[in-house]
Amino acid sequence: MECPMDLVDITLIVRDDIQLKMPRAHTPSGWITFGFNEDLNIATAVALNEMVELIKEFYTIGKAEALALASVAVDLRITQVVNGVKGVHAILPHGSIRK
């Protein structure tokens, strides 16, 4: 992960109880999922699909409902475009979905 910072404190936690296809990040402002591909549209779909899976897990709901919630609560941002592989991250701010 590339970012312009002077000091970064990262804690990595290995979880044997869950299976992830892509990394996730838990930040003070929310949850982040990532998508990477040479095609920006595919990278976007990967990031969004990973976020939908996260929402399904956290809120114990189906895919259609998770996708509907993501459409109003999740922001998609371009991570990188200068390399051959494009990157997108999906951000779910804390508190944007209540149980």
C-alpha positions in Angstrom: 0.0 0.0 0.0 1.5 3.3 -1.0 0.6 6.5 0.9 2.2 9.9 1.6 2.9 9.7 5.3 5.8 10.5 7.6 4.9 7.9 10.3 2.6 4.9 10.0 1.6 2.5 12.8 0.3 -0.7 11.2 -1.0 -3.7 13.1 -1.5 -6.9 11.2 -3.8 -9.6 12.6 -3.8 -13.1 11.2 -7.3 -14.6 11.4 -7.7 -18.4 10.9 -11.5 -18.1 11.3 -12.2 -16.2 8.1 -11.1 -16.6 4.5 -10.4 -13.5 2.5 -9.8 -13.2 -1.3 -8.4 -9.6 -0.9 -7.0 -7.6 2.0 -9.2 -5.4 4.1 -8.3 -2.4 6.2 -10.0 -1.2 9.4 -9.2 2.5 9.9 -10.4 5.1 12.5 -12.8 6.4 9.9 -14.1 3.1 8.4 -13.6 -0.2 6.6 -11.7 -0.3 3.3 -11.7 -3.1 0.6 -9.5 -3.1 -2.4 -9.6 -4.1 -6.1 -6.6 -4.3 -8.5 -6.6 -5.1 -12.2 -5.2 -3.8 -15.5 -8.8 -2.9 -16.3 -10.2 -0.1 -14.1 -13.7 -1.4 -14.4 -12.7 -4.8 -13.2 -10.7 -3.3 -10.3 -13.8 -1.3 -9.3 -16.0 -4.4 -9.4 -13.6 -6.3 -7.2 -13.4 -3.6 -4.6 -17.2 -3.2 -4.6 -17.8 -7.0 -4.5 -15.4 -7.3 -1.5 -17.2 -4.6 0.3 -20.6 -6.2 -0.4 -19.2 -9.4 1.1 -18.0 -7.5 4.2 -21.4 -5.9 4.6 -23.1 -9.3 4.3 -20.8 -10.7 7.0 -21.1 -7.8 9.4 -24.9 -7.4 9.1 -26.0 -11.0 8.4 -28.0 -10.0 5.3 -28.2 -11.2 1.7 -26.3 -10.0 -1.3 -29.2 -7.9 -2.8 -29.7 -6.0 0.5 -25.9 -5.6 1.0 -25.6 -4.2 -2.6 -28.5 -1.8 -2.0 -26.8 -0.5 1.2 -23.5 -0.2 -0.5 -25.0 1.9 -3.2 -25.8 4.6 -0.7 -23.2 4.1 2.0 -19.9 3.2 0.2 -17.5 5.6 -1.6 -15.3 4.2 -4.4 -12.0 6.0 -4.9 -9.2 5.4 -7.4 -6.0 4.2 -5.7 -3.6 4.2 -8.6 -3.6 4.5 -12.3 0.0 5.2 -13.2 1.2 1.6 -13.0 0.0 -1.1 -15.4 -2.3 -2.4 -12.6 -5.1 0.0 -11.7 -6.3 0.2 -8.1 -9.7 1.1 -6.5 -10.7 1.1 -2.9 -14.2 1.1 -1.4 -14.8 2.9 1.9 -17.6 2.1 4.3 -17.5 4.9 7.0 -18.2 3.8 10.6 -21.8 4.4 11.5 -23.1 4.7 8.0 -25.1 1.5 8.4 -26.9 0.8 11.7 -28.1 -2.6 12.8 
